[in-house]
Amino acid sequence: MIGRGPDCELVISDPKASRQHCTIERARTGSCCRTQHQRHLRHGGRRKEIVLQREDLTLRGHGWIAFGQPRASTADIVEYFCERVPA
């Protein structure tokens, strides 16, 4: 779990993030980022920035996640690198 809550595995300080903002789980097809509750999550990679709300997104390659606001508006981002795991 990623969020502001003290019980999260990755705690962020951005006040626009919820206490339990999102999870990242390893799936057979790649890593899946799952948003919690009704909060926004912004994702960027090779594509332009997109906003998720109670949605799942398969993370591939390299990108970043910002919480509740554009990346340019916050210092609290999570950068990720996903490698394909051989079968």
C-alpha positions as CSV (number, residue, x, y, z in Angstrom):
1,M,0.0,0.0,0.0
2,I,1.2,3.5,-0.8
3,G,-0.4,6.5,0.9
4,R,-0.2,9.0,3.8
5,G,-1.2,6.4,6.4
6,P,1.4,5.4,8.9
7,D,0.6,1.7,8.3
8,C,1.5,2.0,4.5
9,E,4.5,0.2,3.2
10,L,5.5,3.4,1.4
11,V,4.4,6.6,3.2
12,I,4.2,9.8,1.2
13,S,3.6,13.3,2.6
14,D,1.6,14.9,-0.1
15,P,-1.7,16.2,1.5
16,K,-3.6,15.4,-1.8
17,A,-2.9,11.7,-1.4
18,S,-5.3,9.6,0.6
19,R,-4.2,7.5,3.6
20,Q,-4.5,4.4,1.4
21,H,-4.0,5.7,-2.1
22,C,-2.9,2.7,-4.3
23,T,-1.3,-0.7,-4.4
24,I,1.2,-2.1,-6.8
25,E,1.0,-5.9,-7.3
26,R,3.0,-8.3,-9.4
27,A,0.8,-10.0,-11.9
28,R,1.6,-12.5,-14.6
29,T,1.2,-9.9,-17.3
30,G,3.3,-7.3,-15.5
31,S,2.9,-5.1,-12.4
32,C,-0.6,-3.8,-11.8
33,C,-1.2,-0.4,-10.1
34,R,-4.6,-0.4,-8.4
35,T,-6.1,2.8,-7.1
36,Q,-8.1,2.7,-3.9
37,H,-11.3,4.6,-2.9
38,Q,-12.2,7.6,-5.1
39,R,-8.8,9.3,-5.3
40,H,-6.9,10.3,-8.4
41,L,-3.6,8.9,-9.4
42,R,-1.6,10.4,-12.2
43,H,0.6,8.1,-14.3
44,G,3.2,9.0,-16.9
45,G,5.6,7.0,-19.0
46,R,6.2,7.1,-22.7
47,R,2.6,8.2,-23.1
48,K,1.2,11.5,-21.8
49,E,0.0,11.8,-18.3
50,I,-3.2,10.0,-17.5
51,V,-5.5,10.2,-14.5
52,L,-6.9,7.0,-12.9
53,Q,-9.9,6.9,-10.5
54,R,-10.8,3.5,-9.0
55,E,-9.1,1.8,-11.9
56,D,-6.3,-0.7,-12.6
57,L,-3.4,0.0,-14.9
58,T,-0.7,-2.5,-16.0
59,L,2.7,-0.8,-15.5
60,R,5.3,-1.5,-18.2
61,G,8.8,-0.2,-18.7
62,H,9.7,3.0,-17.0
63,G,7.4,5.7,-15.6
64,W,6.2,7.6,-12.6
65,I,3.1,7.9,-10.4
66,A,2.0,11.2,-8.7
67,F,-0.8,11.4,-6.2
68,G,-3.9,13.6,-6.7
69,Q,-2.2,16.3,-8.8
70,P,0.1,16.7,-11.8
71,R,3.7,15.7,-11.5
72,A,4.9,19.3,-12.0
73,S,2.9,20.3,-8.9
74,T,4.5,17.9,-6.4
75,A,7.8,16.5,-5.2
76,D,6.1,13.3,-4.0
77,I,6.3,10.9,-6.9
78,V,7.1,7.2,-7.2
79,E,9.3,6.3,-10.1
80,Y,9.1,2.7,-11.3
81,F,11.0,0.3,-13.6
82,C,9.2,-2.8,-14.6
83,E,11.1,-5.7,-16.2
84,R,9.3,-8.6,-17.9
85,V,9.9,-11.8,-15.9
86,P,10.7,-14.8,-18.1
87,A,8.1,-17.6,-17.9
